Amino acid sequence: MIKIVYDYQVFWWQKYGGISRYIYELAIRLFESDDLDVKILAGAYVNQYLKQTKPGLVVGTSVPKLPKTGNLIRNLDKSFSKLWLQANQTQVVHETFYSLEGITPKNAKTVLTVYDFTDEKFAPDNPVIAAKTAAIERADHLICISENTRKDLLERFNIAPSKTSVIYLASSLENSAQNGVQEESKLDSPYLLYVGDRSGYKNFKRLLEAYASSKSLVKDFKLVCFGSLPLSEQVMGLSKSLSIPDGQILWFSGDDATLSSFYRNAAAFVYPSLYEGFGFPPLEALSLGCPVVCSNTSSMPEVSGDAAEYFDPYNVESIANAIEKVIYSQERIEQLTQCGFERAKLFSWDEIAEQTKQVYLSLV
């Protein structure tokens, strides 16, 4: 029985989110393996996904997320983890995020998932880069979530390609939108959908400019923004300066069922990001029958394949033209919808778990 441990890092600070969801999806599947002994060494954690696991998988206890307690919890988790690993022989430690110092015992192997190089490209002063560098350099094997991320990794580090693997992600959205009907039904016209953060490299400013540049888009479609944060004063100010009528830019938030409903009912999903290590939202849209119009950069063509209409995210006219090409053509809508369903089938958590298991086995 090979002992696999996922460390505490992402679980002490992330209640919900892509990274903790990824580790959760892996762990709950590999926990069922007859030849693996899998543990999430979470310590004191705030993550909500871990509350859904079967008994025996999580080592730790749920705690509330309180202000100014993060560093204390992290340090306690680190000390607890080192003691636990000393008392429990482990073959592989999968680090869930980046840290300057690892906790892997000397006789065990370290696996690290590299998600992207966003900070290196857009925020070079971010201190997380030093932690990422240290984590990458001490890892025995590196999992990259796209070929584009592996390319970025090999360009920046003197690492043998044989120490790397590309293992994609998958969508975790529920296939039911029943809890989201009330929110969606408030809309009185067709809409374009944008999901996620709206700052920096996400390039939302150019999407607004593209939307405003097309009289037909503004007349025929609202622009719905779905995310945890409401529209900022900057976004509202830009909208006003672009002469977008009041009520055309809307914001909603909610659970997975609500988000699923917005995907299912949108005329198209638009994703103008300048860079993604993988990009969950386009895959979510594909899996739920929403036509995807997105950037032609980084990993996005790799994930969406022939199931998306692409544009140059640096060119406002290109963005507007691509959106119009899709939403004013029923033939193109049907083509992208069908291709999207087929494309989404290529991304399976079960297959991802099996590929990751093979990485662990290859190290021991």
Summary of the structure (lengths in Angstrom):
residues: 364
radius of gyration: 21.5
end to end distance: 11.1
largest distance: 66.7
contacts: 1201
relative contact order: 0.12
helix: 46%
strand: 17%
